[in-house]
Amino acid sequence: MAEPARSPALPATLDGHAWPAQGDWTYEDYLRLPDDGNRYEVIRGSLYVTAAPYPLHQYVLFRLNLLMGGFIVEKGLGVLLGAPMDVRLPRRIGDPVQPDLVFLRTGNQPRWEVDGSFSGIPDLAVEVLSRSTAHRDRTLKRDAYRDVGIPEYWLVDPWKRTVLIYALSDDRRRYDELCRGGEGDTVRSAVLSGLEILVGDLFPPRG
């Protein structure tokens, strides 16, 4: 959805406490949210809600895990982790966000048995678009990821069967298009040097 979550998405109060106004949400408020099957995020102090994903969305994530994750494991580069996982970005720009996938280099990883979330800057973030989140992923989340300095951002569109990859500019002020492709094209990563993915391999067979 393009707009922040409104009160109909939540009970008016929980445990006798009202929810904060949009723009005033904190991670502590987020932790009070009910476990209702939705995915919640707090971006620049506003709450956003996403319903459970469609099977097509999950298929694409499965393929990305195989192709991208396999490369990461083979090269010993770090780990690829997926939502639901709280990613707490600096300056509370995202507190938390839940990218569909994040790559964390060796040395930039949570303390596995201690941390309940990842606090910091992922080395790469991936969002698989859905009809309810496409606008948010292309604008609000892209700008949040840019502003905290995530070096590379992938947008995968299951309906158009395309991949768009942004790379952070040298001055860290903007995302430049690194590459894009549709079925029959190959896309490449700068952060994961040597990774090449045939775009058509991410989507189920037609027909």
C-alpha positions as CSV (number, residue, x, y, z in Angstrom):
1,M,0.0,0.0,0.0
2,A,1.2,3.5,-0.8
3,E,-0.1,5.2,2.3
4,P,0.8,4.6,6.0
5,A,-1.4,2.2,7.9
6,R,-4.4,3.9,9.5
7,S,-6.4,3.0,12.6
8,P,-8.7,0.5,11.0
9,A,-5.7,-1.9,10.6
10,L,-5.4,-2.0,14.4
11,P,-7.5,-2.0,17.5
12,A,-7.9,1.6,18.9
13,T,-5.9,0.6,22.0
14,L,-3.9,-2.3,23.3
15,D,-3.5,-3.0,27.0
16,G,-5.1,0.3,27.7
17,H,-2.5,2.3,25.6
18,A,-3.4,4.2,22.5
19,W,-1.2,4.0,19.4
20,P,1.0,6.9,18.5
21,A,0.2,9.4,15.7
22,Q,1.8,8.8,12.3
23,G,5.3,10.3,12.4
24,D,5.7,9.4,16.1
25,W,6.1,5.6,15.9
26,T,9.2,4.1,17.6
27,Y,10.6,0.6,17.7
28,E,9.2,0.2,21.1
29,D,5.7,0.9,19.8
30,Y,6.3,-1.5,17.0
31,L,7.1,-4.3,19.5
32,R,3.6,-3.9,20.9
33,L,1.9,-4.7,17.6
34,P,-0.2,-7.9,17.5
35,D,1.0,-11.0,15.8
36,D,-1.8,-11.0,13.3
37,G,-0.1,-12.3,10.1
38,N,0.7,-8.9,8.7
39,R,4.1,-7.5,8.1
40,Y,4.6,-4.1,9.8
41,E,7.4,-1.6,9.2
42,V,8.1,1.8,10.6
43,I,9.7,4.2,8.1
44,R,10.5,7.8,9.2
45,G,8.2,7.4,12.2
46,S,5.1,6.2,10.2
47,L,3.6,2.7,10.4
48,Y,3.1,0.7,7.2
49,V,1.4,-2.7,6.9
50,T,1.7,-5.4,4.3
51,A,-0.6,-8.5,4.1
52,A,0.8,-12.0,3.6
53,P,2.5,-12.4,0.2
54,Y,1.1,-14.2,-2.8
55,P,2.6,-17.6,-4.0
56,L,4.2,-15.9,-7.0
57,H,6.1,-13.5,-4.6
58,Q,7.3,-16.5,-2.6
59,Y,8.4,-18.4,-5.7
60,V,10.6,-15.5,-6.8
61,L,12.1,-15.3,-3.3
62,F,12.8,-19.1,-3.4
63,R,14.6,-18.7,-6.7
64,L,16.6,-15.7,-5.5
65,N,17.7,-17.7,-2.5
66,L,18.9,-20.5,-4.7
67,L,20.8,-18.4,-7.2
68,M,22.0,-15.5,-5.1
69,G,22.3,-17.4,-1.9
70,G,24.1,-20.2,-3.6
71,F,26.7,-17.8,-5.0
72,I,27.2,-16.2,-1.6
73,V,27.7,-19.5,0.1
74,E,30.0,-20.8,-2.6
75,K,32.3,-17.7,-2.5
76,G,32.1,-17.5,1.3
77,L,31.0,-13.9,1.2
78,G,28.5,-13.7,4.1
79,V,24.9,-14.5,4.5
80,L,21.6,-13.9,2.7
81,L,18.7,-13.4,5.1
82,G,15.0,-13.0,4.4
83,A,11.9,-11.4,6.0
84,P,10.4,-11.5,8.5
85,M,13.4,-10.0,10.2
86,D,13.7,-6.6,11.8
87,V,16.3,-4.4,10.2
88,R,16.9,-1.3,12.2
89,L,18.4,1.4,10.0
90,P,20.5,4.3,11.3
91,R,18.9,7.5,12.5
92,R,15.6,5.6,12.9
93,I,14.9,6.1,9.2
94,G,13.7,2.5,9.3
95,D,12.9,1.2,12.8
96,P,12.3,-1.4,11.6
97,V,12.1,-2.2,7.9
98,Q,11.7,-5.8,6.6
99,P,13.3,-6.1,3.2
100,D,12.5,-9.3,1.4
101,L,16.2,-10.2,1.3
102,V,19.3,-8.6,2.7
103,F,23.0,-9.6,2.0
104,L,25.3,-9.1,5.0
105,R,29.0,-9.4,4.4
106,T,31.2,-11.4,6.7
107,G,31.8,-9.1,9.7
108,N,28.6,-7.2,9.1
109,Q,26.3,-9.8,10.7
110,P,24.2,-10.0,13.9
111,R,25.5,-11.8,16.9
112,W,23.4,-14.9,16.2
113,E,22.6,-16.0,19.7
114,V,22.2,-12.5,21.2
115,D,20.6,-10.0,18.8
116,G,16.9,-10.0,18.2
117,S,17.3,-7.8,15.2
118,F,19.9,-6.5,12.8
119,S,21.0,-2.9,13.5
120,G,23.1,-1.3,10.9
121,I,23.4,-1.0,7.1
122,P,22.9,-4.1,4.9
123,D,25.3,-4.5,2.0
124,L,22.5,-5.2,-0.4
125,A,18.7,-5.2,-0.2
126,V,16.1,-6.9,-2.4
127,E,12.4,-6.1,-2.6
128,V,10.1,-8.3,-4.7
129,L,7.2,-6.1,-5.8
130,S,3.6,-6.9,-5.0
131,R,0.6,-4.9,-6.2
132,S,0.1,-3.5,-2.7
133,T,3.8,-2.5,-2.1
134,A,5.2,-1.6,-5.5
135,H,4.8,2.2,-5.1
136,R,6.3,2.1,-1.6
137,D,9.3,0.0,-2.7
138,R,10.0,2.2,-5.7
139,T,9.8,5.5,-3.7
140,L,9.7,5.5,0.1
141,K,11.9,2.5,0.7
142,R,14.3,3.3,-2.1
143,D,14.8,6.7,-0.6
144,A,15.3,5.3,2.9
145,Y,17.8,2.7,1.7
146,R,19.7,5.5,-0.2
147,D,19.7,7.9,2.7
148,V,21.3,5.3,5.1
149,G,23.8,4.2,2.4
150,I,22.8,0.7,1.4
151,P,25.3,0.1,-1.5
152,E,22.9,-1.8,-3.8
153,Y,19.2,-2.2,-4.1
154,W,17.3,-4.7,-6.3
155,L,13.7,-4.3,-7.4
156,V,12.2,-7.5,-8.8
157,D,8.8,-7.3,-10.6
158,P,7.1,-10.7,-10.8
159,W,4.3,-9.5,-13.1
160,K,6.5,-7.7,-15.7
161,R,9.2,-10.3,-15.1
162,T,11.9,-7.7,-14.8
163,V,14.8,-6.8,-12.5
164,L,16.1,-3.3,-11.8
165,I,19.3,-2.8,-9.8
166,Y,20.4,0.4,-8.3
167,A,23.9,1.2,-7.1
168,L,24.8,4.0,-4.6
169,S,26.6,6.9,-6.3
170,D,30.2,7.7,-5.3
171,D,29.0,10.8,-3.4
172,R,26.4,8.6,-1.6
173,R,23.6,11.0,-2.5
174,R,21.6,9.1,-5.1
175,Y,21.0,5.7,-6.6
176,D,22.1,5.3,-10.2
177,E,20.8,2.5,-12.4
178,L,23.4,-0.2,-12.5
179,C,21.4,-2.5,-14.8
180,R,18.0,-3.7,-15.7
181,G,16.7,-6.7,-17.6
182,G,13.7,-8.8,-18.7
183,E,13.3,-12.4,-19.7
184,G,16.3,-13.4,-21.9
185,D,18.5,-10.7,-20.3
186,T,21.3,-11.2,-17.7
187,V,21.7,-8.9,-14.7
188,R,24.9,-8.4,-12.7
189,S,25.7,-7.2,-9.2
190,A,28.5,-4.8,-8.2
191,V,28.4,-5.7,-4.6
192,L,28.5,-9.4,-5.3
193,S,31.2,-9.2,-8.0
194,G,30.9,-12.1,-10.4
195,L,27.2,-12.8,-9.8
196,E,25.2,-13.0,-13.0
197,I,21.5,-14.0,-13.0
198,L,19.4,-14.8,-16.1
199,V,16.3,-12.9,-15.3
200,G,13.9,-15.5,-16.7
201,D,15.3,-18.1,-14.2
202,L,13.6,-16.1,-11.4
203,F,10.0,-16.7,-12.5
204,P,7.8,-19.7,-13.0
205,P,7.4,-21.2,-16.5
206,R,4.7,-19.6,-18.6
207,G,1.6,-21.4,-19.5
